[in-house]
Amino acid sequence: MSVARNPATGSIRVTMVAVTLLTLLAGLLVLAPPAPVRAEPAQLANACPGPVPATAFTDASEGPHAAAIRCLVAWDITQGITATRYEPSRTVVRAQMASFLVRMIRAAGSAVPTPSASQFNDVDGVHRDNIEALAALQIARGTGAARFSPSQEVTRAQMAIFIDRTLSHLGARSPSVTGAPFADVAAGSVAADAIGRLEALGVVQGVSEDRYDPGRPVTRAQMASFLMRASDVLVDDGVAIVPYLGSGDGVTPPPVRPDPTPDNGDLSRTGFPASCPALDVSLEAINRATYQVGGLFVNAQGQVGVARWGTAWAVRPQLLVTNGHVADEFTDLAQRGIALSQAVAINSRTGELVRLRRAIVHPEWTERRDALRSPDVALFTTQEQMPHQLDLAGASSVLGLGDDMAVVGFPADVDQFLPDAIPTASSLTGQITALRSFTGGAVTRANLDIYQHQAPTTPGTSGGAIVHCGLVAAINNAGTVQMVVGPDGQPQRQPVSANNFGIHVRHIHGLLNLFDNNVVGGIDLPVPATQAGGGGGGVPPTGPTPSDPNQVLLVVSAQVAQQGRTHQFAFEIRADLSIRGVSQWPGGGEFQLTGQANQQGQFIIQDNAQGAQLGAYEGVIQANGSVIGVYFEPNSGTSEVWQFTGQIVGP
């Protein structure tokens, strides 16, 4: 300091300055509130315990939100923009946020109402019901008189309010907070209280130490992290359970059989209602929940075809039951060098298609491979939800000799499968002819494993539900039949032995328990081929690669059979296997198409519609020049899928 030239004076001035600074600092320490203690962000350990099933997204495999996006898919809160794209940087609009929240509520096991009247006059389309449902729950509110502004971007403040109300509705803990947690959030506002509670729970963070940036729009990647941190709170509070547990790769200890049922030697009918519904009612219910299992494939010679085998039926909205030997077909096909492009199941009544995600085979069947001596039971998880399911009889239920039964399945002599036609299942009836155990010897209620029956089933009915009095009593294993000419001159199935049988329902209960407790992992579908699959599919080699990547190799024209909204689309595949095209809808609507194909003839296309209206096409070009596949709207909030067919028309 310059005053130091006078030592005495300088010393006094320095001391005075020091005292003044200390006094000022002390005043500041008294007057300034303590710096807020920021909660650590939730780590998703509760909502997303490993291993989290992988996704097929090529644009969301890395970065700070990648784990949350994988978990969001595992909870079935999103399916992506297309099968391979999530578009993490795209902003979220209010209509989409409504659908995300409704799926989160359902994934948490809570029901969502279906309002009879609409509160808004500016909502329609695929998000309408979800918006109205959230309004009925007081989670979503409008932006004005009868207006919701569905296409408006969701801000960080609005997102916090939505999630805070959702957590409150589901019964999660709600921390008591006072004051605004960030300097740029107005104290006392609805957003401030929501942001404060979520910050205390670790669901939200600021963009800096004291700024939240409440007006910034939320991207799809950020939304995934917000929702999955909120889900972590739900699981931690015991409000929700992790929905994908049982579809991961868990360890597989030896299964534990159910506790033996007290056996007094009585094997008469028990565990079923005294009064049964009419048989035609029961058969109709089975048909609505029954699916034919198969897939689209490219064989070792590069030929594209349709594989068909077996039957499955829905026991939960995203869970099918089938035989172990039906599920094994996927692995067996891969071991023969045949690569499936899609593993699917299609409904007998409606033609509804669901995509199969995983196959989970009973561990005892995996060890023995003998349906007469082990539980020939398996599960498929599905991408889409199935509206109809069958109810199981109790694990200790018994059908007596001579009791009536019915089974629905797809006979091997019926050669129908997507995309040729809606498959037709057979509704067969018969009676129980014998009760057996896997180990042989005397049968008790505790070791009843097999029902024999004389319904004329075929190999294609493997996996069908054996139903009595409206409840599933067993899962069918097809027996031996022959085709004969009936009195009317038409072919009929006739059993040539009394070998038709089914596996008792207690083994289905046993596998479901293993699945729910994450004991069995299963395999992803479709299974990659273990041998070289040969050449291309529907995009045949054309000699040397053209020097012009824009040279057109193929031109395709196709039609989507969407109920009430059938539309046409056409596209060209270029030398670099990129796709360009256009779709035309009734009434003059037109969208531009872009996509990519591979040498096996498989392709993925999406249109340029925005938000919920975005459409996607997944298909394959067959060696005979025909084109097959499915159309869906991945961001619509529904699981509907429609078939399309087409043909190569040029060049």
N, C-alpha and C positions, 0 to 999 in steps of 0.2 A: 504494500500500500504506500502511496506517496507520503502520507502523514507520518510514516515511520521515521522521517528525517528528524523529528522531535520525539525521542524515545518515550518520555513520560506521557506527552499528549497522545502519541500513537497508541500506547498501551491502554490508556483509558478508553479511546475511541473503539479499539478492537473489542475490548471487554463489553462496552455498551452495545455494540452491534451484535455480539454473540448472545447477550442477554435478551435483546430484542427478538432475535430469531428464535431462541428457545421459548420465549413467551408466546410468540406467534404460533409456533408448532404445537405448543401445549393447547392453545386455544382451538386450533384446528382439530387436534385429537379429541377434544371435548365436544366440539360442535358437529364434526362430520360423523355420519353413521358408519358403522363398521362395514367393510367390504363384504358383499354377499358371498356366502359359501355356495359355490356351484355344485349341483349334484352331478355325480359321474353319469354319463349316458349309459342306458341299459345296454348290456352286451349280447342280448338275444340268447343267452345260455339256457333260459327256461323255455322260451318259445321255439327255439331251433336247436335242440340237442342233436349232436352228430350221430351218425352221418346224415346230413341233409341231402335228399335226392337231388342229383344234378339236373340242370335245365339244358335245353338245346339252343339257348340264346347265344348268338355269336357276337353280340354287341354289349353284353352285360356280364362278362365272365371276370372282369377285373375292376378295380377301383374301390372306394370306401363303402359303396352301397351294394356291392356284388353279393355279399352274404345275405343281406336283407332281401334282395330280389329273389334269390334261390328259396328262401324261406317263405316269401309271399306266394310263390308258385306252389310250394309244398302244402301250404294251407288252402290252396285253391281259391285264393283271393284274386289272382290274375292268371291269364293264360298267354299274355304277351300280345303284341300287335299282329305278329304272325307266329308260325311254329318256331322260327329261328331268330326273331327279332323282338326285343323288348322296347327299344327306343327310349333309353333312360333320360335323355335330355329334353324330351318333349314335355311341355307343361300340361298340368292336369286341369280340366274344366269341372265346373260344379256338378254337371250331370254324371261324369265319370266318377267323381268323388263319392257321390251317393251310392253308386253300384259297388265301389270298393268297400264302403262301410257296411252295406247290407251283407256282402259276402263275409266280411269279418265277423259280423254278429252271428251269422249262421254257422261259421266255422267254430265259433265259441259255444255252439250248442243251444243258442237261443232262437226262438221263433220270431218271424217277421210278419206283421199284419198285412192283410190285403184290403186296403181301404175301398169302400164302396163308392165314395164320392171324391172328386178331384179338388184340391185346394188351389191349383195353379192353372192358368189358361195358356201358358207358354211352354208346356212340356208335352212331349209325345215320343214315340219311338221306343227303343229298347230300354231306355233308362227311366221311362215314365213311372212304372210300378215301384221301382226302388226309391225314386224321389218322393212319391206320395207316401210310401211306407215310412221313410225317415221323418217326413213331416208329421205323420200320425204319432210317431214316437217322440216328437218334440226335439229331435236331434237336428233336423234341417228346418230352417225357416226361410221365408221368401225375402226378396229384395224390394218389394213394393206390393201394391194392391194386386193380389192374385198372380204375382209374378215370382218366378224362381231364378230367372236368368241362367238357364242351363249351360250356355256356351261361354259364360264368363270364367276367366281363369281363377283358380283358387289361390288366394294369398296365404302367406305363412300365418297370419292372424286368423283367417277363416279356418284354415286347417286345424289349428289348435282348438278352436271352439268346437268344431265337428268331433274331434277325437275326445275332447274332454267330456262332452255330452254322451258320447258312445260308452266311454268307460263308466260314467255314472249310471247309465241305463243298465249296463251289465252287472253292476254291483261291485266294481273295483273300489279300492280304498281311495279316499279323496283328501289329500293333505290340506291342512289349514294354512293359508298364506295371507300375508298383509303387504300392501304396497306393491308397486310395479317392479318386477325383477330386472327390467332393462330400462335404460334411460330414454329410449325412443318408443316406449309403449306407454300410452296415457294411463296414469293411475286411476283406478276406479272404473275403468271400462270393462265390458264383458270379456274382451280379448285379454286384458291384463290378468284377470282372475284365472282364466283358462290357461294362459301361458305360464303363470306362476305355479299352478298345480302340476302341469305337465313338466315344467323345469325341475320341480322338486322330486318328481318321480323318475327323472332321467329320460323322459320321452323326447323332449326338445332341448336344443342348445341354441345359444346365440351365435351370430356370425362374427362376434368379437366379444370381449369381456363385458361390455356394457350395451351392446346393440343387438337387437333381435331382427331388425329389418322386417317389420310386420307386413309391409305392402308388397314384398317381393313375391312373384308367382312361384308356386311349388312345382318342381319337375317330377317326373315319374320315378326317378331314382331316389330323390329325397322322400317322396311319399312312401316308398317301400320301407325306408328306415323308420319313418315316423310310425307307420302302422305296425311294424313288427316289434318296435320297442314297446308300443302300447300293448301288443299281444303278450309280450314278455311279462308285463305287469299283470295281465289277466291270469296267466299260468301261475305266476308267483303267488297270487292271491287265492288260487284255487278256484277261480271263476271259470276257467276253461282248461281243457286238456289239449295236448299237442295232437292235431288230427292225423298227421302222417306217420305217427309211431306205428310200427307194424309193417310199414312199407320200406323201411331202411334195411341195412345189412346187419341185423343183430346176430348175436351168438345163438347157437342152436343146441341147447342141452337136451338130453333125452326127455321126450314129452311125458307128462304125468297123466295117467288115465284118471277119469273122474272117480270120486269115491264110490265104492260099490253100493248099489241100491239094496236095501234089505230085501231078501228073497224068501218068500214063503212058498215057493213052488208054483205060484199062480202066474201063468203066462197069458191070461186073457187080456182083452183090449183095455188099456188104461192110458190116461194122459190126454184124452181127446174130449171135445164137447159131447154131451149126451144127444144134442140135436144138431144134425149136420145140414149145411146148405145144400140146395139142389145141385146135382152133379154138373149140369151145364153151367151154373154160376161158378162153381169151383174151377172148371176147365177154362172158362173165360179169364178168370183171375190169373191162372197159371200162364196162359198165353201172353197176357199183357206184360208179364215179368220175364219171359223166356227169350233167349237170344241164340242165334247160330254163331259159332266161333270160327274164325279163319283169318285170311290175310291176302294181301297182294304181294307177289314175289317175282324175282328174276332168277331163273334156274341156271345151271352150270353152262348151258349153251347160249345164255343171253336172252332166252325167251321169257316174256312177261306173261303171267297167268294169275289165276285165282285159286287159292287153297281153301278147302272147306273141310271141316271136321268138327264133330261134337256139338254139344249143347251146353248152355250155361243159363243161370237164372239169378235175378237180383235179390240179394238179401238185405242190402243197404243201398242208399242212393248212389254210392260210387264203389260198390263191391258186388262181384258176381261169384257164385259157387259153381264148380264143375268137378269133373273127375281128375285125379292126378294124371291119368294116361292121356287126357285131352290136353292138359297144360304141357305135358311132355312133348307134344307134337311140335311145339315151337323150337325146342332144343334139338329134337331129332331132325327137323327140317334144316336147321343151321348146320348140323353135323354132316348132312348130305351135300353141303355146299350151296344151298338155296337160301338166298338173302331176301327176307321180307322187307318191303318198303313200308308197310303198315300192318299192325296187328289190330284187328277190329272184331266187333260183334254186332249183329243186326237183329232187330226185333221182328218176331213172327207176325205181329198184327199190323204194325205201323210202318215198318221199314226204317225206323229210327236207328241211326248208327252211332255207336260209341267206340272210342279208341281205347285199346287196352294198354295200360302203363306197366304193370308188373304181374308176374305169375308167382304165387306162393303155394307150394306143394306141401302136403302133410309130411312131416319129417319121417314118420314110420313108413310111409309109402316110398319115400326116397330111398330108404334102406332095402326094402324087400321087393318092390315091383311085382306084387302078386295080389290081385284084387280079392281073391278068396281067402287070403291070410293076412291082409293088412289094409288099412284105411285108404281107399282110392279116392281121395278128396283133395281139392285144390281151390284157390281163390284167384280172381283177377281183380286188380284195382283198375278203375276207369278214369279217363280224362273228363268225360261229361257225366252229369247227374242223370240217373234213371228215375222216371216218375213213379214206377210201380215196383213193389217188392213183395216177396212171399214171407209169411210168418212161419217160424220153426216150431214144431212140437217140442215138448220138454225132453231133456237128455235121457230121462228114465221112462219115456213113453213106450208102450208096447202095442203092436197090432197082433191080433189073434189070428189063428188059422181061419181062412174063409172070409176075412174082412175085405171089403171093397177097397180098391186103390185106383188112382189115375196117374198117368205120366204124360207129359208133353215133351216132344223132342223132334229132331229133324232126321227123318229116315234117310239111310244112305242111298236109296234109290231115287230120291228127289234131288235133282241137280240144279238147285237154284241158290244163287248167292249174289250179293252186290258185285258188280253193277248190273248184272243180267236182269234180276227181278227180286221182288221181296220174297224171301224164302217162306215156305209154307210148312209149318210144323204139324205133326200128327198128334191128335188127342186120343190117347189109348186108355182103355180101362181093363181091369182084371181083378183077381183076388189073390190074397196071400196064400201060398201053398206050403211053405216051410220056414222055420226059424233056425238059424245056424250061428255058430261062433267061429272065429278065426282059428281057434285051437282044436276044434272038433269036440266030440263028447257031449255030455249033457249041457243043455242050454238053460241059463238062468237070466233073470233080468239084468244081472250085473255083467254078463258076458255076451248078451245078444248083440251080434255084429252085423248080421246079414238077414234080409228078407228075400226069399224066393217068391216069384210070382209068374203068372202065365200070360201076361199082356204081350202081344206080338211085337216086341221092340226090335230094332235093327242097330247095327254099330253106330249109325249117326245120332241115335238118341242117347248115347253115352253122356252123362252129366245132367240129364233131365231130372226134375224134381218128382219124386213119388209122393203124392199128396193123399191124405185121408181127412175128411171132415174139414177141409180148408186149411190144414196145417201140413207142412213138409215133414213126412215121417222118415224119409230116406232119400238117398241120391242114386239114380238109376245107373246100372252097368248093363249095356246091351247084351242080349243073348244071341242065340242062333236062330235064323229064320230062313224060309225059302219063299220064292215068289211063285204063286199058283194062279191059274185063271179061275175067277169066281163065277157064280151062276149068271151074273150079268155080262160075262165076257170080258170084264176088266181085271187087270192084275191085282192080286191081294197078297198081303204078307201073312204067312202062316208059320207058327213055331214048329220046329222039328225036334225040339227037346225041351225039357223043363228046366232050362239053365238060366232063364232070365232072373236077375237078382239086383238088389240095391244095398248100399252101405247105410247102416243105421244112423239116424240123425245125431246121436251122441258124438260121433266122430266129427261132424260139422261143428257142433258146439266146441269140441276140443280144439280144432284148428282156429276157430274164431278167438278163443281165449289166448292161444299162443300169439296170434296176430295182434290182438289188442294190447298185449303185454310186451310187444316188440321182441319176441323170442325168435320168430322166423322172419327172414329177410326177403327171400325170393330173388327173382331175376328181372332185369329190365327187359321190356319188349319194344320192338322186335329184337330177337337174338341175332347178333352179327354172325354171318356164315363163317365157319371155321376152315373152309376150303376155298380155293380160288373159284370165283363165280363166273368166269368166262368173260365174254365180250360185252358189248353194250346192249341196251334194251331197244327203246323206240327211237333213239337218235343214232341211226346206223352210221358206221364209218363211211366217210366220203372221200377216201384217198388222202393225199397230202393236205395238211391244214391250209386253208385259203389264206392268202396274204392279207386280205381285207377282212378284219374281224366283224364288219357289219354285213358281210354276205349272208343272205337268208338261206338257211338249210331246209327249214320246214315251215309250213303255214298250217295252222290248226283252227278249225271252227268247232264250237261246242255250245251246249245248252245246259243251264242249271235248272233242274226240276224242283224249284222252290214253290211250295204250295201257295197258289194265288199270286205269285210274283215271278213266274218263270222268265228268265232272261237269257240273252245270247251273249257270247263273248268270242273273240277271235284273237289269235296272237301269232307272232312269228318267232322262231328260234334262230339266232344268228350264229355265225361261225365261232364266236367266243362263248357260245351257249347262254348269252344274255337273252332276255325275253322282252318284247315290246308288243302291246296290243291295246284293245279297247273293248269295253263291255257296254251293251245297250239294254236298257230296261224299258218296260212298258211305260208309255207316256212320254218317251223322248229323252229320259235320263241317260247320260253317257259319262263314262269314267275312263281314264287312261290306266293302262296296266303295265307294270314292270315286274321282272322276276329273274329267275335263274334256273337252268336245267343242268343235268349231268349226263354222262355217257350211258347211263342205264335207263334213260328216258324219264326219270323222275323230275318233277319240277315243282316250284313254289312261286306263286304270283300274288301280288297284292295290288289293289286299285288305289287311286289318289283321293278317295273320300276322306273326310276329316272325322276324327273322334269316333263316336259310336257307330257311325255308318261305314267305317272302313271294312272292306271285304277282302277275303283271302281265298286262294284256290290251291289245293294240294292234289297232285295227280301223277299219272304215269302214262306214257305213250307205249302202246303194245306193239309187238312185232308185226301184227296184221294191219297196222295203221289206225286202229281205233284208239280213243283216248278215254280214260276213266279217272274218277277222283271225287273229291268232296269240296264244297264251298261252305265257308263259315264266316262269321263276323266276330273276330276275337275280342274286340273291345266293347261288345254290345251288352255284356252282363248276362247273356244267355248261353246255353250250351248246345243250341240247335245246330245241326249239320245237315246239308242237303247234297244229294248226289248230282254229278254231271257226267255227261257222255259227249263224245265228239269224234272227229275224224280228221286225219291229215288231208288237206285239200290242195296243197301245193308245196314248192313251186312247180 
